[in-house]
């Protein structure tokens, strides 16, 4: 489920790992471990759903075309739930 949350957040706006963790804390009231978030970012990048680019402080992630399609598919699948 965390992968879906991360994709959704990156879909709103490109973000680095620290920003993603802060957003999850703000929205869901839980502080995810970097040991969960960063490996998931690597997996999502390996699957071609996101792309990371070196920023000033850290890597900034954005959705790829494949990632955008995945988000749309999730919206279709879960709209009836």
Rosetta blueprint (number, residue, H / E / L):
1 X L
2 X H
3 X H
4 X H
5 X H
6 X H
7 X H
8 X H
9 X H
10 X H
11 X H
12 X H
13 X L
14 X L
15 X E
16 X E
17 X H
18 X H
19 X H
20 X H
21 X H
22 X H
23 X H
24 X H
25 X H
26 X H
27 X H
28 X H
29 X L
30 X L
31 X L
32 X L
33 X L
34 X H
35 X H
36 X H
37 X H
38 X H
39 X H
40 X H
41 X H
42 X H
43 X H
44 X H
45 X H
46 X H
47 X L
48 X L
49 X L
50 X E
51 X E
52 X E
53 X E
54 X E
55 X L
56 X L
57 X L
58 X L
59 X E
60 X E
61 X E
62 X E
63 X E
64 X L
65 X H
66 X H
67 X H
68 X H
69 X H
70 X H
71 X H
72 X H
73 X H
74 X H
75 X H
76 X H
77 X H
78 X H
79 X L
80 X L
81 X L
